[in-house]
Amino acid sequence: MAFTTPTAEQLALYLGLPEIQGERADLLIAQAVALCETVVTPLPDQATAIVLSVAGRAYVNPQQVSYETIGPMSVQRPQGSG
């Protein structure tokens, strides 16, 4: 079976959201597919799970923010910055 690009509606279901910004979701799904295709082309059918995971993470956390707390100090920084 060939890979089928997930839809914005599938991303909403994956994230458990009652509504989703369709154009934004479509863009993030397309970017996730493009990233996956840098590793393997054509994508296998099972890549749907990876594409939804990547697009979902970008949808709910567009700035890639993470928090680090050490004692009384708290730092916020983009992922991969150090």
N, C-alpha and C positions, 0 to 999 in steps of 0.2 A: 504494500500500500504506500502511496506517495504522500509526502508531507503536504499538509494544507495549513496555510497561515491562519492562526487563530483570529477571531473577530473581537471587536471592542466588547460585545455582549459576553463573550466567553471570558474576557479579562475581568469584567464586572462580577461574573459568577465566581471566578477563581478568587477574587479579593473579597467576596461577600458584600459587595456594594449594591444598594438598590438602584443607583444611578451612576453613570460614568460620562465623562466628557469625551464624546465619540472621536472628534478630530485628534485630540491629544492622545487618546488611547491608540488610535490607528498609527500615529507617528511613532509612539514608543514601541509598538509591536513591530513596525517596519525596521526600526533601529535594532531591536533585539534580533530579528531575523538576520539582518546584515552582519551583526557581530558574530552570530553563530556560524554564518557561512564563511567567515574568515578561518574557521577551524575545520569544517567539513562541508563539501558541496557534492551532490545535493544533500539537503538535510533529510535524515530519516524521519519516519512518522512519529517516533518517540520524542523527537525534538520539540514537540508542542509543549511538553511540560517545562522544558528549559526556557523556551521563548516566553511563556506565560510568567515564569518565575522572574526572569530578567525585566520584562516590561512591568510586571506588578511592583517590583522593588522600586523602579524608577517612577512609577505613577504615585505611590504613596510617600516616597521620600526623594523628591526631585533634586534637592540640594545635597543629597548623600550625607546628611548630618548624622553625627554620632556624638555621644556624650562620654566623657571620662571624668570620674570623680575619685580623687585621692585625698582622703582626710577631709578637711574643710574646703578644699579647692575643687572647683568644677570647671572643666574646659570643654568647649564645643568646637569641633573642627570637621571639615569635610573628610570623608574616608580617603585613606591613602596619602594624607598630608603629613604623616609623620608618626 
